[in-house]
Amino acid sequence: MNKWKIPQSFINELLLQTNIIDLINSKIELKRKGSNYQSLCPFHSEKTPSFIVNEKKQFYYCFGCNAHGNAIDFLIDYEKLNFLDSIEQLSIINGQNDIFKSFFIKKNNYLFKKNIFFELMKKVKNFYQKNLFSKNNYMILNYLKNRGVKNDIIKLFNIGYSNEKNNIFLNFKEAEKKILIKSGIIINKNKEKNYEHFRNRIMFPIRNKYGKISGFGGRLVNNLKKPKYLNSSETDFFKKREQIYGIYEIFKKNKNTEIILVVEGYFDVIILYQFNIKYPVVAILGTSINEKQIQYLFKISNTIIYCYDGDSAGRIAAWRTLIISLTYIEDKKNIKFIFLPKGHDPDSIIRKEGKEKFEKRIEQSICFSEFIFKKLSKNNSLTSLSEKSKFSSLIIPLIKKIPGKTIQFYLLQMLGSKIGILEINQLKKFLKNKDKTYKNFNIIKKTPIRILIGLLIQNPELFQLVPLEIIATNLNISGFSIFLKLLRFCIKNPSYNTMQILEMFRNFKIGKILKKLTILDYMVEKNQTKKMFLDILIKIYQQQLEKKLEKLISKERKIGLNTNEKKELWYINVSLSKIKK
């Protein structure tokens, strides 16, 4: 069962109504090739198409990175949605959104709570924004204007202000206060003493790509207290590590962009936006970007440029970011760095130098490869064999992390020129034991039982060929219990296709096994599928019967058989004679 309490029948119906070809074709261009459709994979960079979509199975698979799944999986991976949001999207696409919403009328349901939460955050945003423009807080408004933030930008980003006093208690109902306590906007130490988490802070609403406010960031007007920045507490609807400040503005204009600039602060995003920098700008909610945020940004852009202060702290943060980013660099996915003068951030430098000079800094940003070589060769003259060896031992593990083969080749050339080994084949030996980023499902050993399961999941109608005596048995073979479970499910649900069956087993261990076997190529002609399936099944059954027969005969010779065992011996002989005919 899915944890969202959505009826499985509704999910199956949605999948039945959804043509995966139409869905994926609305996101990326598909071209027909034989019985399949193909495209360049949207999940990794490649020059030749390896992304295949099968209309009959309603299933996609990439032979390059092994991304695979049904329509729900595609929305989860491509749009970076959770399971519930992907179901909601399919509901909208198929005109079933009213039915979808009806599952969440009860107050204990996720979607109901989610909508209540977003509505309350919107109300809190309005409260903070009204505070900012009140006569009592004119000094705060002047502070923003002195920093160069114009009124239209204040309103565009919904910037507000939280007073020193606990005014929020006077403006929200008791039921709302309970949610505000869970979200960390109100701190509840005991029943008698509650106070606002954000006091005397400029408030920045944090919006998702749809414009829904999930949390807030608060910045002190002066730097006398610590910490300078505070963020909302973690909730079911606000995960700090998943947030990207400014992402809504990108999706509002156009979600696909050549370059994305990543900065450290809210003001950096706002001021650069105000100066109308030609590339979109976002910020993360913390000191270090994480894998999920990098993957998300690479979905909408091919180049990420990180902008850091030029001091030692900025370079340490940049190096940490580089290490995290390496495993996501493909031949068409690149990262660069901008190091600003000491004491400056994007907000201050653009106000000092102007838009033109700042955009020149973007154009002159340092490629990650240059950053790596400069960092690792610092204080190393590379004049001795030991220095060259040490340098190589530091840089080769980093090169091995990068999936892009062209980029790897380029870095190897750079390494060769640095240490004096110009023969590329010699350098390639360093990468002989390269760890693979993805497991290749096609190297799974194709045992008879795996082939049997694979053929059945790919062609569920084959259940009709299975003799009754096999359905009723349970052979002592590894994997046969999985085959029986799948077989009995197909018998019980004869109209289900591959995609619907996989969805039924999504949250079970067997589901992962079936997914792997779904994409295996069994090298059999379409008109020979039934024969191959039945031949393998009968052969497995025959081999097991013969093993049992040998054991019973051996026992009969040694100590004799009881009545039941004699009946079993007779039954096996009859069954084998039928098979051999």
ROKERO-633751 format. One line per 5 residues: for each residue x, y, z of C-alpha. Coordinates in pm, 1 decimal, decimal comma, m for minus. Each point is the difference from the previous one (the first is absolute). Layout:
// ROKERO-633751
X:Y:Z  ...;
***
This chain:
// ROKERO-633751
0,0:0,0:0,0  111,4:354,9:m64,6  39,0:218,8:307,5  m216,0:276,6:m147,8  m321,2:m205,9:34,6;
m87,4:41,1:m366,5  m199,0:m300,2:m126,0  218,1:m222,8:m214,1  m290,2:m35,0:m240,3  12,8:376,4:m64,8;
375,2:m12,4:m68,0  m46,8:m292,5:m239,1  m278,1:183,4:m180,0  221,0:308,7:m37,8  279,9:m210,0:m148,1;
m245,8:m167,3:m233,3  m123,6:340,4:m121,6  353,1:137,9:m40,2  191,3:m69,8:m318,2  363,8:15,7:105,8;
99,8:94,0:m355,7  m214,3:315,3:11,4  116,2:84,3:351,4  373,6:m28,4:m72,1  m34,9:156,9:m345,5;
m145,2:310,8:167,7  330,3:39,7:188,5  259,0:m127,9:m250,7  m19,9:m82,9:m370,1  m53,2:m369,5:m75,0;
55,0:m165,2:m336,5  m146,2:m332,0:m102,8  242,2:m286,0:m61,9  m162,7:m334,1:m73,1  m240,9:m91,0:278,5;
164,6:249,7:238,8  56,8:372,8:27,7  340,7:143,6:75,0  171,8:324,3:99,4  311,7:138,8:157,6;
m29,6:m85,0:368,7  m130,5:286,9:216,7  180,8:m144,2:304,1  359,5:6,7:m127,6  199,4:156,4:m283,4;
52,6:m203,9:m315,1  61,5:47,4:m371,6  m194,0:m299,1:m133,1  m351,1:m92,1:120,4  m14,6:m279,7:256,8;
m331,2:96,6:164,2  m275,3:m241,0:m111,0  m374,8:19,8:67,9  m220,1:m302,9:m65,6  m366,9:74,2:m63,7;
m124,4:m352,1:63,9  169,3:m29,1:338,6  m51,7:372,7:77,7  357,0:m5,1:125,7  320,6:197,5:m65,5;
361,0:m109,6:30,3  340,6:156,9:m67,6  280,7:m232,1:m106,3  251,4:267,6:97,8  m88,4:80,9:361,6;
m266,9:m269,1:71,0  m270,6:251,9:89,1  m328,6:m190,1:m34,5  m362,1:m12,1:110,3  m357,9:87,9:m85,9;
m180,5:336,3:m35,0  10,4:60,8:375,9  374,2:m69,1:16,6  62,5:236,1:m291,0  m179,1:289,4:169,5;
181,9:m72,3:327,6  342,2:m3,6:m169,3  m48,6:264,4:m270,0  m206,5:254,6:192,0  157,5:m84,7:339,1;
m341,0:m69,4:154,3  m86,3:m230,3:286,3  m236,3:m291,9:m54,9  m311,5:192,3:104,8  76,2:301,6:m217,1;
58,3:m224,7:m301,3  m342,5:m160,3:52,7  m149,4:347,6:25,9  163,6:99,6:m331,0  m137,4:m310,0:m173,8;
m342,2:80,0:146,7  10,9:348,0:m150,8  119,9:m132,2:m336,9  m283,8:m254,4:m12,3  m272,8:231,2:136,2;
m26,6:m193,9:326,7  116,7:272,5:239,4  m336,9:31,6:175,6  1,0:m372,7:75,0  361,1:25,7:116,9;
m84,2:282,5:241,1  m297,4:m193,0:136,3  239,7:m249,3:158,6  128,9:274,8:227,7  m317,7:152,5:140,9;
60,0:m157,0:339,4  208,4:219,3:227,4  257,8:m266,5:78,2  108,4:m32,9:m361,1  325,6:130,1:m146,6;
m140,1:219,7:m278,3  m252,1:162,6:231,6  276,8:86,9:248,3  223,8:115,0:m282,6  m259,3:243,6:m135,1;
m71,6:132,1:349,3  373,6:49,5:56,7  55,1:188,5:m327,2  m299,8:223,4:64,3  129,2:81,1:347,6;
349,3:78,4:m131,5  m158,3:237,6:m249,0  m185,1:167,4:285,9  323,8:29,8:200,1  171,3:150,6:m305,4;
m274,1:261,3:m28,9  37,0:77,2:369,5  376,9:52,2:m28,1  m36,2:207,9:m316,5  m262,2:222,3:162,2;
239,9:48,3:292,9  274,1:121,6:m230,5  m215,9:272,2:m150,2  m146,4:116,6:330,7  97,1:346,1:127,9;
170,5:m149,0:306,6  253,3:m181,8:m213,3  104,8:277,4:m239,8  363,4:m47,9:110,8  m2,0:m356,3:m131,1;
m144,2:111,1:m332,0  267,7:268,9:m21,2  264,4:m263,9:74,6  m116,2:m201,3:m300,3  m7,3:306,0:m222,4;
351,6:95,2:113,7  113,6:m344,1:m109,4  m145,6:74,6:m340,9  m315,5:m212,5:23,7  m286,6:171,7:m180,8;
m366,6:m18,3:101,6  m103,7:m205,1:m303,7  269,1:m260,5:80,0  m107,5:m6,8:366,7  m351,7:m83,2:m113,2;
114,5:m242,0:m270,5  196,7:m210,1:250,0  m262,3:51,7:275,0  261,2:136,6:243,3  m135,9:76,2:347,0;
103,5:76,3:355,6  m46,1:m169,4:336,2  m29,7:242,5:292,0  196,9:m16,8:321,1  m324,0:m63,9:190,3;
m212,7:m313,9:m26,4  m267,8:162,3:m216,0  m72,4:m323,6:m182,3  m193,3:m126,0:304,6  m260,0:272,1:m45,6;
m68,9:m79,4:m363,8  m38,5:m378,9:m21,3  m251,2:m247,8:135,9  88,2:m271,0:251,3  m20,1:m276,6:m262,4;
232,8:200,3:m225,1  244,0:58,8:286,7  38,1:m375,6:42,8  118,0:m27,7:m360,7  225,5:303,6:44,8;
160,9:m172,3:299,6  65,8:m315,0:m209,8  148,6:213,3:m277,6  230,8:176,5:246,3  m142,9:346,5:m61,0;
m118,2:m5,2:361,3  231,0:m155,8:258,7  m187,7:m187,4:271,6  218,4:m50,5:308,2  m290,0:m54,6:234,2;
m372,1:70,7:8,5  46,4:340,3:157,0  296,9:125,7:m198,2  m15,3:12,6:m380,1  196,5:237,5:m218,6;
67,9:70,9:m365,8  296,7:m176,3:m153,5  55,5:285,4:m246,4  23,9:325,2:194,5  137,1:324,1:m137,4;
81,0:m169,5:m328,6  m65,8:70,9:m365,6  m208,9:m291,4:m125,7  52,1:m180,9:m331,3  m277,0:m243,9:m98,6;
140,5:m318,0:m154,5  m212,4:m115,1:m291,6  m5,0:m321,8:m198,0  m14,0:m1,2:m379,1  m379,3:42,0:11,5;
24,8:310,8:219,4  m123,3:m170,9:317,7  171,0:124,4:316,6  141,5:m287,7:202,8  217,1:193,0:243,9;
186,2:321,4:81,1  349,9:132,5:33,3  63,1:284,3:243,3  295,6:240,9:m5,6  105,0:235,3:277,7;
0,0:368,1:m88,2  326,2:43,5:188,8  273,7:m253,2:61,1  23,0:46,7:376,0  m182,2:m323,4:80,0;
55,5:m352,8:m118,6  m93,2:m178,8:m210,6  m25,9:245,4:m286,6  m245,4:m225,9:m187,2  m275,5:m229,3:127,9;
m218,6:m238,9:m197,0  m331,6:m168,1:73,8  7,0:m332,9:180,6  m28,4:m325,1:m193,7  m356,5:m117,2:m61,7;
m169,7:m250,2:m230,9  m26,0:283,8:m253,2  329,4:181,9:57,5  326,8:m186,3:m41,0  290,7:241,5:16,0;
227,5:m220,6:m211,7  m257,5:m8,8:m278,9  m63,8:374,4:m21,8  146,1:235,2:m260,5  m69,9:368,9:49,8;
m95,2:168,3:m327,6  m115,4:m315,5:m179,2  m353,9:135,6:m33,4  125,2:298,5:m200,1  174,8:m235,8:m243,5;
m310,8:m211,2:m57,4  m212,8:312,9:m26,6  202,4:111,5:m301,1  140,0:m313,0:m159,9  123,7:m306,0:184,9;
270,4:m83,4:m257,5  303,0:226,5:2,6  355,7:m19,8:m132,5  165,1:106,0:326,5  m106,5:22,6:364,3;
194,5:211,0:246,8  6,5:m132,4:358,9  69,7:256,2:273,0  m0,1:m18,8:379,0  m256,1:252,5:123,8;
m357,2:115,8:m50,7  110,8:359,0:m63,4  242,0:m122,1:m267,6  m287,0:m159,5:m192,2  m224,1:302,9:38,6;
255,9:266,4:m97,2  129,9:m195,8:m300,5  m359,6:m51,6:m110,7  m61,4:373,6:36,8  306,5:77,4:m214,1;
m153,4:m229,8:m262,9  300,3:m231,8:m32,5  m50,6:m200,6:m318,1  27,2:m333,9:182,0  m237,2:m116,8:274,9;
131,4:2,8:357,6  m82,2:m230,5:291,6  126,1:m56,4:352,9  11,0:m301,7:226,3  m113,4:3,6:361,6;
330,0:m72,9:166,0  374,7:m2,7:m40,6  25,6:m297,5:m234,4  m198,1:m121,3:m299,2  m105,8:m366,1:m0,8;
m44,5:m275,0:m257,2  m375,5:41,3:m35,7  28,9:374,1:m68,0  275,9:m57,3:m258,6  m207,2:m262,5:m181,2;
m298,8:231,9:m0,4  197,3:294,0:m141,8  155,0:m217,8:m269,6  m352,0:m95,5:m109,6  m64,7:357,1:m107,9;
348,6:114,3:m100,7  319,4:m140,2:m150,2  234,7:230,3:189,1  2,0:91,3:369,3  220,8:291,6:103,4;
71,3:24,0:372,1  80,9:346,7:131,2  212,2:18,7:316,8  198,2:257,4:194,4  366,5:m1,8:m89,8;
119,6:m46,4:358,3  116,5:m332,2:147,8  m347,8:m86,0:132,8  m147,5:52,9:m347,2  261,2:m223,6:m162,8;
m53,0:m272,9:259,9  m375,7:12,5:m66,2  64,9:m5,7:m377,2  224,1:m307,7:29,2  m264,3:m180,7:205,2;
m257,6:87,3:m266,3  230,8:m123,8:m275,1  49,0:m340,1:163,9  m376,8:m46,3:40,7  m63,8:107,0:m361,5;
255,7:m223,9:m173,4  m222,0:m307,6:m29,6  m260,1:205,3:m190,7  234,0:150,5:m260,1  m74,8:m143,7:m343,0;
135,6:90,3:m340,9  m274,3:262,5:m32,0  m34,5:80,7:370,1  263,9:235,6:133,1  73,8:202,0:312,6;
199,1:321,0:34,3  103,2:236,2:278,0  14,7:372,9:62,5  220,2:123,4:282,6  m80,7:355,3:103,1;
245,4:245,3:158,2  48,5:m45,0:373,2  m270,5:168,4:204,4  m253,9:1,7:m284,2  m307,3:m205,2:m84,1;
m209,1:20,2:m321,4  m230,0:256,8:162,2  280,7:242,7:86,0  220,0:m55,6:m306,7  m273,8:63,3:m255,6;
m106,8:316,9:177,2  363,6:111,0:m5,4  97,9:m106,5:m353,1  m331,7:m14,0:m184,9  m173,0:m259,8:m214,9;
243,2:m0,6:m293,9  309,3:m77,2:209,1  m182,3:m265,4:201,0  m116,8:m176,2:m315,6  360,4:11,1:m119,1;
93,5:m187,9:319,0  m258,9:m263,4:m96,2  147,0:m32,2:m349,8  349,0:m35,8:149,9  m103,3:m256,9:262,6;
253,7:m274,2:71,9  m71,1:m350,0:m131,6  3,8:m268,6:269,1  299,5:m169,0:m167,3  212,5:311,1:40,4;
m109,5:26,3:363,4  97,7:m363,7:68,8  347,3:28,6:m153,4  77,0:332,8:167,4  m117,0:m126,7:338,3;
189,2:m330,6:m7,9  321,3:132,5:m155,1  27,8:283,8:253,4  332,7:m25,2:188,2  102,1:m283,4:m232,5;
260,1:80,5:m265,5  m47,5:m340,0:m173,3  374,0:m18,2:m64,2  70,2:m332,1:171,1  m145,1:m346,5:m52,7;
m141,8:m6,7:353,6  m175,8:334,9:m51,4  m149,0:m118,0:m329,6  m109,9:m326,5:159,9  m162,7:180,1:292,2;
m178,4:240,4:m234,3  m127,7:m290,1:m214,0  m123,5:m191,9:305,6  m203,1:304,8:104,3  m155,8:83,5:m334,6;
m71,9:m346,2:m147,2  m270,8:m90,2:259,5  m175,3:326,0:m90,3  17,4:m75,3:m373,3  m147,0:m345,2:67,7;
m303,9:160,5:160,9  m98,5:176,2:m324,2  m239,7:m197,2:m227,8  67,7:209,8:m312,4  251,3:m193,1:m210,4;
101,2:297,4:m217,7  66,5:207,4:309,6  200,2:m286,0:150,9  211,4:m19,4:m315,7  59,5:376,4:9,8;
103,6:m11,4:367,4  234,9:m289,6:m71,6  165,8:205,6:m271,5  41,1:286,3:245,7  146,3:m238,3:256,7;
237,3:m147,2:m259,3  134,6:340,7:m97,6  49,1:85,1:367,9  197,5:m310,5:94,8  167,4:m64,5:m334,6;
m186,9:m311,8:m114,7  m130,7:86,0:m344,0  m110,1:m353,2:m97,0  m372,3:m6,8:84,9  m19,6:m381,4:15,4;
249,5:m6,3:283,8  m213,1:246,6:193,9  m313,5:m201,6:m64,3  145,5:m285,5:201,3  m58,5:214,6:307,4;
m372,6:m27,9:m66,1  m7,6:m374,0:m61,6  m197,5:m70,2:316,7  m239,2:288,7:m45,3  m314,2:m37,4:212,2;
m320,7:15,7:m201,7  m254,5:258,7:96,5  m285,5:m224,8:m103,2  m54,0:m373,6:24,9  m47,0:m147,2:m344,7;
m308,2:m215,5:12,6  96,6:m166,4:m328,0  289,6:m183,1:168,0  m239,9:m190,9:225,1  52,8:m370,0:m52,6;
m293,2:m131,6:m202,8  m92,6:m316,5:187,1  m301,7:m199,2:m126,7  m220,9:116,7:288,6  96,5:365,7:m56,9;
m76,6:m31,9:m369,4  m333,7:m158,7:90,2  m92,5:284,7:236,6  125,7:258,9:m249,4  m207,7:m141,8:m285,8;
m310,5:m10,2:219,7  33,3:358,8:128,8  62,0:122,3:m355,3  m288,1:m209,9:m137,9  m255,1:m52,2:281,9;
m238,8:m184,8:m234,1  240,9:m298,6:9,9  m162,5:m109,3:327,5  m261,3:m176,8:m213,0  261,5:m252,5:m115,8;
95,7:m124,2:346,8  m139,6:m349,4:81,0  m215,1:m29,3:312,9  234,0:m249,1:168,9  282,6:257,8:m11,9;
m221,7:276,2:141,6  m87,2:m224,6:293,3  358,9:m99,6:77,1  297,5:175,9:155,8  326,0:m128,1:m142,6;
311,1:17,3:214,1  184,5:239,7:m232,0  141,6:341,8:89,4  m232,2:262,0:m144,9  m291,7:m233,6:m75,7;
m206,4:147,1:285,6  30,7:340,5:m172,4  m114,1:m153,3:m327,0  m301,0:m158,5:174,7  m91,6:325,4:172,5;
9,9:185,2:m331,0  m184,1:m281,0:m178,5  m282,8:m9,3:253,3  m31,2:377,5:m14,8  m30,9:m14,7:m380,8;
m267,0:m269,7:28,9  m194,5:209,4:249,2  38,7:319,4:m211,0  m3,0:m118,1:m363,6  m49,9:350,0:m146,9;
307,6:156,6:167,1  293,4:95,8:m219,9  369,7:17,1:93,5  m14,8:356,1:126,5  m303,0:m62,9:225,1;
154,1:m314,7:149,4  322,8:183,0:83,3  m198,4:275,3:168,9  m180,1:m254,5:219,3  336,8:m128,5:124,8;
168,5:345,4:25,5  46,0:m3,2:378,0  96,5:m366,8:30,7  336,9:m170,9:m38,9  m133,4:m204,7:m290,6;
m72,7:328,4:m183,4  371,5:82,8:m26,7  73,4:m346,9:m136,3  m278,7:21,1:m257,3  119,2:342,9:m114,2;
347,1:m133,5:m70,3  m132,8:m299,1:m192,2  m242,4:217,8:m197,3  275,2:172,3:m192,9  211,2:m307,7:m81,2;
20,1:m96,2:m367,5  m64,5:m375,0:m32,8  101,6:m11,8:m368,4  m317,7:m175,5:m114,3  m214,7:73,7:m303,6;
m349,8:119,0:79,6  m166,4:m301,9:m161,4  224,8:m233,3:203,0  m72,1:153,5:345,2  m273,3:m248,8:94,5;
205,4:m300,4:m105,5  307,9:119,6:189,0  m202,4:71,4:314,0  m169,9:m340,6:m3,4  321,0:m188,4:m86,9;
188,5:155,8:293,7  m289,4:m55,5:238,9  m43,9:m366,9:m94,9  375,1:m60,7:10,6  25,6:145,2:353,4;
m300,2:m204,6:110,0  139,4:m317,3:m159,5  341,8:43,9:164,3  m158,4:39,0:342,4  m219,9:m305,5:m48,4;
302,6:m205,6:m106,9  191,6:109,1:312,0  m291,6:m104,9:220,0  m27,5:m327,2:m191,7  369,1:m81,0:58,5;
m33,6:67,5:373,7  m309,3:m221,3:32,8  155,4:m286,3:m198,1  315,6:22,0:209,2  m205,4:m8,6:319,6;
m208,8:m292,0:m124,7  315,5:m206,7:m61,0  142,2:77,1:343,9  m293,0:m4,7:246,6  m319,2:m10,1:m206,5;
m281,7:257,2:m42,5  m315,6:66,9:198,4  m344,8:19,8:m166,0  12,4:374,7:m66,9  346,7:m19,7:m147,0;
m106,6:m283,9:m230,6  m291,8:213,3:m122,1  238,6:291,4:m58,9  234,8:m231,2:m197,8  m290,5:m116,3:m215,7;
m115,4:360,3:m56,6  351,0:113,5:m103,3  32,5:m286,6:m248,9  m337,6:86,7:m155,5  91,4:370,5:m19,8;
337,0:m69,5:m160,2  m153,6:m233,2:m257,8  m244,2:276,5:m100,3  281,4:254,6:m30,7  214,8:m229,2:m214,0;
m289,0:m61,5:m236,3;
***
